[in-house]
Amino acid sequence: MSGPQTPEQTLDAQGDSSLCRKDEDIREGTQSSHRMLGFSDALLSIIATVMILPVTHTEISPEQQFDKSIQRLLATRIAVYLMTFLIVTVAWAAHTRLFQVVGKIDDTLALLNLACMMTITLLPYTFSLMVTFPDVPLGIFLFCVCVIAIGVVQALIVGYAFHFPHLLSPQIRCSAHRALSRRHILHLVLRGPVLCFLAAIFSLFFFPVSYLLMVTVIFLPYISKATSWCKDRLVGHRDPPTHSAEVFSFDLHEPLSKERVEAFSDGVYAIVATLLILDICEDNVPDPKAVKEQFRGSLVAALGAYGPHFLAYFGSFATVGLLWFAHHSLFLHVRKATQAMGLLNTLSLAFVGGLPLAYQQTAAFARQPRDELERVRLSCAIVFFASIFQFAIWTAALLRQAETLQPAVRFGGQEHAFMFAKLALYPCASLLAFAATCLLSRFSTAIFHVMQIAVPFAFLLLRLLVRLALASLHGLRHLRPAQPLRSQAPEEAQSQLLPSSC
């Protein structure tokens, strides 16, 4: 009888088992998919985020006012950006579902995935055509063709993986209902491209229907789920077939992997923060000729002219960083992300991707001070929606807190009030700034900058402020007068003295 293993023996055993797995993969010509999935998540988050660039680069000359026509132009471009961003996230979700089934990759599968990623990189170009030529259907047609090509390549990956079962995950490989799993994952991968195929056809003669079909691509899983719920209520719930348990055990209808959701979200936040400094490098480097003629060769004086731009950059970066910190704090306590939480996270990321536009608007205060009120309100609206959807994620998690949240942040948990305050800070601050600009429109720029400066300090003092608020509420509760005891009837008093009957 062998004694307990030492830590060194345990590590050696784990190392030997991993080496055995690597040797087996080498013999089969396969490899782990982890690094390829990390590359795919990074690329997809970049593509989704750079969709905002055609919107931020909307040219508004200093002579133009921020009137109804400019507002309508920006609103249209923002709406198209949100739609295309969400369609990219649908492609990412299909990719995630696909590699829940595919466990290993070989050279052919890696090349097919690269072909899929190359097609995805064309989406920002087709989006630029849609934004620049809104009345020409070619941009919509090319965008739909790219989505169709992505679906076709993903279907080829499914067919190839099921043709060589050693590439599948162990549960699917050993399943007696492998054909059902293949049909199910093909349905998930191809339903979006099929709708985009119809949208491409309609774009040739009536493109408004194309936009409607593309919006349907985004919400199709939730429409399907709502339809099933209504059918169950009208017809009655039917027990699923016995073989469907194996399909559902792979979460093909359930939430995405929490790790991949975090990786995709981190990628979006990182790219947004990077886009801010790219704008600084592009627009705020003084021209050598202008430095000599206007500032007598003083680079310090020339950089001083860009002071408002740097102030807008620091405020925007702080906003991006603190929104990421709130997102990180939330998912640190999330055990499992439901489908509703996934949708709300996607909507939050879509507005986070719009923060470079908010930076462009705040950086324009110095150039066009007469339009500062509209620009401040637009920036406040972007920050509000990016943060309120984060708060909605937590609210949706609380509805199923037993399976989605760690005990510390559930109702009554020791971190519940602190998490509430952390996620409510930016929605309240941006809403308060927006309301203040309605009352004090002359000071709209100062109000916005005060919000950008005050919120980081509020984050630093948040735990102390929450403890003070809870202590105050606890003290007020004890200050309430005690309620007089209700007079008891003689029969009740006598019954309390008598022993209870057995």
Sequence and secondary structure as in RCSB ss.txt:
>XXXX:A:sequence
MSGPQTPEQTLDAQGDSSLCRKDEDIREGTQSSHRMLGFSDALLSIIATVMILPVTHTEISPEQQFDKSIQRLLA
TRIAVYLMTFLIVTVAWAAHTRLFQVVGKIDDTLALLNLACMMTITLLPYTFSLMVTFPDVPLGIFLFCVCVIAI
GVVQALIVGYAFHFPHLLSPQIRCSAHRALSRRHILHLVLRGPVLCFLAAIFSLFFFPVSYLLMVTVIFLPYISK
ATSWCKDRLVGHRDPPTHSAEVFSFDLHEPLSKERVEAFSDGVYAIVATLLILDICEDNVPDPKAVKEQFRGSLV
AALGAYGPHFLAYFGSFATVGLLWFAHHSLFLHVRKATQAMGLLNTLSLAFVGGLPLAYQQTAAFARQPRDELER
VRLSCAIVFFASIFQFAIWTAALLRQAETLQPAVRFGGQEHAFMFAKLALYPCASLLAFAATCLLSRFSTAIFHV
MQIAVPFAFLLLRLLVRLALASLHGLRHLRPAQPLRSQAPEEAQSQLLPSSC
>XXXX:A:secstr
      HHHHHHHHHHHHHHHHHHHHHHT EESHHHHHHHHHHHHHHHHHTTHHHHT    TTS   HHHHHHHH
HHHHHHHHHHHHHHHHHHHHHHHHHHB EE HHHHHHHHHHHHHHHTHHHHHHHHHH TT THHHHHHHHHHHHH
HHHHHHHHHHHHHSGGGB HHHHT TTHHHHHHHHHHHHHHHHHHHHHHHHHTTT HHHHHHHHHHHHHHHHHHH
HHHHHHHHHH      TTHHHHHTTTSSS   HHHHHHHHHHHHHHHHHHHHHHHHHHSS  HHHHHHHSTT HH
HHHHTTHHHHHHHHHHHHHHHHHHHHHHHHHHSBS   HHHHHHHHHHHHHHTTHHHHHHHHHTTTT GGGHHHH
HHHHHHHHHHHHHHHHHHHHHHHHTHHHHB GGGSTT TTHHHHHHHHHHHHHHHHHHHHHHHH GGGHHHHHHH
HHHHHHHHHHTHHHHHHHHHHHHHHHHHHS         HHHHHHHHS    
